[in-house]
Amino acid sequence: MNGSPIYIVVSVGVLAVVALLVFLQGKGRRANRLSSLASLAFGFVIAGIIFGEERVLGYSLLGIGVLLGILDMFNRSKSE
């Protein structure tokens, strides 16, 4: 049995738990909430993991997610 589908399911599960914890922790505070750009980056990373079987598509989606995450970090540090 190939371990790839198990890896994908575990990765998506862990990312969903992290997103849930971030959402629940930052419920009352605006400063800790995910921005729209960070949410989009998170979505691209999850899509890259899901479509990881096709290497070009998976790596492209992961790369876009990482670039959007870096751009969001740069924008947040600039605004503070």
N, C-alpha and C positions, 0 to 999 in steps of 0.2 A: 504494500500500500504506500502510495506516495504521501509524504508529509506536508506537501504544499497546501492543500485545502485546510488542513488543521491549523497551519501557521497563519493563514489568512483569517480564519474565523477567530483565533485567539487574538490576533493583532487588532482586528476591528472591535472585538469585545473590550480589550484594554483601552483603546481610544475612546470608545463610548463611555466607559466608566470615568475616564479622566474628564471628558466633556461634561458629564453629569455632575461630577464633583465641583468643577469650575462654575457651572451654572448655579448649583445650590449654595455654594459658598459666597458668591458675589451677588446674591439676590437683592440685598438692601443697599449695597455699595456700588456706585457707578464706576469707580476707578478700576475695579477688578474685573469688570465684565469684558467679554470678548467683543472686539470691534467687528464691524462687518467684513473688513479685510482679513482679519485673523480667522473669522468663521469660514470665509471662502478658502483660505489657505488650508484650514483643517479639512474641509471637504475635498480639496484636491489631493491631499495626502491620503485620505481614506480611499478615494477613487483609485489612486495609484497602487495602493495595497490590493484592492479588489481586482484590478485589471493587471496584476503583476505577472500573470501567465504569459501575456504578450509583452515582451521586454521593452520594446520601443515605446509603446503606449504607457505602460506602467511607470517606467523611468521618467518619461516626459511629464506625466501628471504629478509625480513626486517632486520633480524639479520645479514645476510651476508653483506647487504648494510651498516649497522651501523659499523660493524667491518672494512670494507674496508675504510669507511670514517675516522674512528679513525686512521687506519694505514696510510692513506694519510696525516692526520694532523701531525702525529708523524714524517713522512718522511720529510715533508715541514719544520717543526721546526728544525729538525736535520741538514738540508742542509743550513739553513740561519745562 
